[in-house]
């Protein structure tokens, strides 16, 4: 009864203040709860965005290198006839193409992985086929280098014997045995020089003919992988958020192909006309 009497004696103003304070406290609690909820959602959203940005940055890096590798693969085939296959730069480029395209398997979707794998496979087969065609050229080139060296050496020896013959005459020497030895050696070196020169001209012509055939083959293989190059580039650009019209891109490639074919034909005709 004491508590009831005590409570009943509390003025209404006090009760109003207490109730107002409770309502205010409840509002603050509800507001804080809502703010905490929004803060947690914002933190979660920011974390998701950061993850997405990191993934996108990784994809962008991989896809840019893949696009560069696709372009480099195309030019590698076209430049194969004059490429130095033993150089570190050529080996590095070949390895970079393979490594860059393989990284797409880590971040790419099914379509992108499929199209880049198809391109990589077709490029590898084309490269092996063209390297097989180039092998006879490398053999002929090695023989040309050897012949040029032999021609230079025989020319030097021939000139040396000419100098000895002049010296023999200027000194008025009469040793016929010595003269015949010098003359015989001169004639031998002259014959060797002519023989090697004729062989070099023959092999040079064979080399030129095979080189023209290899250039044609490289061009043909480049055009063939162009049909799988477009889907690969389109899929890569789509994943980077930069889609491209595949049909228009094919039209552009066809136009470029026509122009390149005309230029190549003109070059080959110009070379053959000088035979």
VOGU-3710 file (C-alpha; in Angstrom, 3 decimals, decimal comma):
1> xxxxxxxxxx> 0,000/0,000/0,000  2,932/2,336/0,698  4,223/2,062/-2,850  0,769/2,681/-4,302  0,324/5,755/-2,138  3,792/6,956/-3,149  3,064/6,508/-6,840  -0,359/8,135/-6,541  1,269/11,203/-5,026  3,632/11,714/-8,047
11> xxxxxxxxxx> 2,416/14,772/-9,959  1,118/14,365/-13,487  3,868/16,652/-14,759  6,491/14,193/-13,554  4,670/11,297/-15,173  4,520/13,244/-18,390  8,256/13,898/-18,211  8,980/10,211/-17,511  6,793/9,029/-20,373  8,346/11,607/-22,714
21> xxxxxxxxxx> 11,817/10,475/-21,705  10,899/6,827/-22,310  9,462/7,644/-25,716  12,562/9,632/-26,581  14,821/6,802/-25,413  12,803/4,316/-27,461  13,061/6,542/-30,500  16,794/6,862/-30,051  17,150/3,104/-29,704  15,057/2,478/-32,802
31> xxxxxxxxxx> 16,985/5,116/-34,730  20,336/3,660/-33,648  19,142/0,206/-34,587  18,119/1,414/-38,028  21,393/3,311/-38,399  23,378/0,236/-37,373  21,449/-1,849/-39,867  22,116/0,666/-42,643  25,783/0,868/-41,619  26,155/-2,909/-41,737
41> xxxxxxxxxx> 24,462/-2,994/-45,125  26,767/-0,210/-46,371  29,832/-2,031/-45,081  28,661/-5,223/-46,759  27,930/-3,333/-49,985  31,338/-1,620/-49,909  33,066/-4,940/-49,326  31,160/-6,481/-52,231  32,081/-3,517/-54,457  35,745/-3,787/-53,475
51> xxxxxxxxxx> 35,728/-7,496/-54,238  34,028/-6,784/-57,549  36,584/-4,072/-58,375  39,464/-6,389/-57,487  38,007/-9,139/-59,646  37,409/-6,691/-62,483  40,949/-5,335/-62,208  42,303/-8,894/-62,334  40,091/-9,724/-65,323  41,070/-6,509/-67,081
61> xxxxxxxxxx> 44,760/-7,293/-66,648  44,312/-10,876/-67,875  42,097/-9,923/-70,808  44,308/-7,048/-71,962  47,276/-9,414/-72,055  45,129/-12,034/-73,789  44,071/-9,489/-76,430  47,712/-8,515/-76,905  48,652/-12,192/-77,226  45,954/-12,761/-79,858
71> xxxxxxxxxx> 47,266/-9,822/-81,884  50,861/-10,968/-81,429  49,962/-14,495/-82,542  48,528/-13,103/-85,754  51,663/-11,093/-86,547  53,913/-13,992/-85,509  52,551/-16,079/-88,356  52,967/-13,259/-90,857  56,557/-12,552/-89,731  57,649/-16,196/-89,585
81> xxxxxxxxxx> 59,529/-16,208/-92,940  62,135/-13,688/-91,703  61,957/-14,369/-87,961  65,057/-15,508/-86,095  63,723/-18,617/-84,393  66,838/-18,919/-82,234  66,573/-15,432/-80,758  65,507/-14,995/-77,161  62,953/-12,388/-78,232  61,152/-14,810/-80,542
91> xxxxxxxxxx> 61,133/-17,545/-77,887  59,873/-15,057/-75,306  57,047/-13,884/-77,579  55,984/-17,474/-78,302  55,903/-18,316/-74,579  54,053/-15,089/-73,731  51,279/-15,899/-76,219  50,680/-19,312/-74,681  50,897/-18,112/-71,068  48,593/-15,123/-71,592
101> xxxxxxxxxx> 45,885/-17,214/-73,244  46,099/-19,892/-70,530  45,427/-17,301/-67,806  41,978/-16,704/-69,329  41,017/-20,144/-67,962  41,288/-18,717/-64,448  38,919/-15,741/-64,775  36,934/-16,309/-67,980  33,435/-17,627/-68,411  32,662/-20,732/-70,466
111> xxxxxxxxxx> 32,282/-18,885/-73,789  35,506/-16,922/-73,398  37,505/-19,976/-72,331  36,127/-21,968/-75,262  36,852/-19,297/-77,897  40,370/-18,479/-76,647  41,195/-22,192/-76,350  40,062/-22,717/-79,944  42,197/-19,802/-81,089  45,234/-21,029/-79,137
121> xxxxxxxxxx> 44,851/-24,532/-80,586  44,475/-23,313/-84,180  47,417/-20,941/-83,780  49,672/-23,700/-82,411  48,770/-26,056/-85,263  49,316/-23,334/-87,850  52,686/-22,400/-86,345  53,915/-26,015/-86,326  52,764/-26,485/-89,911  54,565/-23,354/-91,080
131> xxxxxxxxxx> 57,754/-24,162/-89,153  57,835/-27,509/-90,959  57,584/-25,647/-94,281  60,330/-23,276/-93,200  62,845/-26,010/-92,330  64,100/-26,472/-95,951  64,566/-22,699/-96,142  66,795/-22,736/-93,082  68,893/-25,500/-94,639  69,282/-23,560/-97,890
141> xxxxxxxxxx> 70,158/-20,404/-95,962  72,878/-22,265/-94,056  74,287/-23,565/-97,345  74,240/-20,034/-98,803  76,253/-18,756/-95,845  78,815/-21,550/-96,307  79,071/-20,903/-100,044  79,521/-17,158/-99,540  82,348/-17,891/-97,116  83,982/-20,307/-99,596
151> xxxxxxxxxx> 83,629/-17,764/-102,418  85,292/-15,071/-100,328  88,140/-17,373/-99,322  88,757/-18,600/-102,877  88,669/-14,997/-104,134  91,265/-14,012/-101,536  93,487/-16,947/-102,492  93,062/-16,197/-106,199  94,053/-12,580/-105,643  97,048/-13,705/-103,626
161> xxxxxxxxxx> 98,273/-15,906/-106,487  97,724/-13,049/-108,961  99,963/-10,904/-106,756  102,602/-13,671/-106,738  102,444/-13,912/-110,546  102,952/-10,133/-110,806  105,848/-10,308/-108,383  107,356/-13,211/-110,384  107,281/-11,161/-113,577  108,524/-7,928/-111,979
171> xxxxxxxxxx> 111,506/-9,694/-110,474  112,282/-11,382/-113,802  112,294/-14,852/-112,264  112,774/-17,801/-114,632  111,914/-20,747/-112,392  109,268/-22,462/-114,543  108,455/-25,001/-111,864  107,596/-22,214/-109,440  105,611/-20,432/-112,142  103,588/-23,536/-112,970
181> xxxxxxxxxx> 102,838/-24,090/-109,290  101,577/-20,541/-108,867  99,548/-20,688/-112,094  98,083/-24,075/-111,200  97,003/-22,829/-107,763  95,512/-19,695/-109,310  93,469/-21,723/-111,791  92,287/-24,044/-109,023  91,060/-21,158/-106,869  89,416/-19,536/-109,890
191> xxxxxxxxxx> 87,574/-22,771/-110,694  86,506/-23,151/-107,076  85,262/-19,568/-107,037  83,231/-20,058/-110,217  81,853/-23,416/-109,057  80,731/-22,035/-105,705  79,299/-18,920/-107,358  77,191/-20,992/-109,753  75,984/-23,203/-106,905  75,126/-20,172/-104,795
201> xxxxxxxxxx> 73,096/-18,633/-107,620  71,195/-21,897/-108,055  70,499/-22,276/-104,345  69,584/-18,596/-104,042  66,920/-19,108/-106,694  65,615/-22,188/-104,867  65,593/-20,191/-101,642  63,656/-17,333/-103,232  61,056/-19,705/-104,701  60,553/-21,490/-101,378
211> xxxxxxxxxx> 60,432/-18,155/-99,540  57,602/-16,958/-101,781  55,699/-20,180/-101,134  56,222/-19,806/-97,385  55,017/-16,188/-97,448  51,867/-17,341/-99,252  51,370/-20,146/-96,711  51,849/-17,744/-93,773  49,318/-15,375/-95,239  46,831/-18,208/-95,790
221> xxxxxxxxxx> 47,220/-19,522/-92,238  46,835/-16,013/-90,841  43,550/-15,652/-92,698  42,381/-19,032/-91,419  42,966/-18,223/-87,749  41,277/-14,882/-88,387  37,956/-16,764/-88,373  38,534/-17,867/-84,773  40,249/-14,628/-83,792  37,018/-12,607/-84,040
231> xxxxxxxxxx> 34,949/-14,733/-81,589  37,832/-14,749/-79,107  38,243/-10,968/-79,186  34,484/-10,408/-79,026  34,135/-12,642/-75,953  37,071/-10,921/-74,245  35,636/-7,467/-74,932  32,187/-8,564/-73,719  33,592/-9,663/-70,362  35,463/-6,376/-70,051
241> xxxxxxxxxx> 32,202/-4,503/-70,537  33,252/-3,258/-73,986  31,180/-5,312/-76,447  31,802/-4,989/-80,173  29,676/-5,737/-83,239  31,066/-9,053/-84,482  29,555/-8,678/-87,957  31,089/-5,245/-88,496  34,408/-6,489/-87,156  34,315/-9,384/-89,640
251> xxxxxxxxxx> 33,588/-6,950/-92,448  36,581/-4,873/-91,405  38,783/-7,974/-91,334  37,547/-8,990/-94,777  38,358/-5,543/-96,141  41,826/-5,713/-94,586  42,313/-9,199/-96,010  41,456/-8,008/-99,513  43,906/-5,115/-99,261  46,672/-7,329/-97,864
261> xxxxxxxxxx> 46,114/-9,943/-100,554  46,406/-7,305/-103,288  49,607/-5,917/-101,758  51,074/-9,411/-101,352  50,266/-10,337/-104,961  51,885/-7,129/-106,183  55,010/-7,831/-104,117  55,313/-11,430/-105,357  54,829/-10,362/-108,983  57,520/-7,702/-108,566
271> xxxxx> 59,973/-10,248/-107,120  59,243/-12,862/-109,799  59,600/-10,323/-112,610  63,229/-9,742/-111,597  64,222/-13,372/-112,096
//
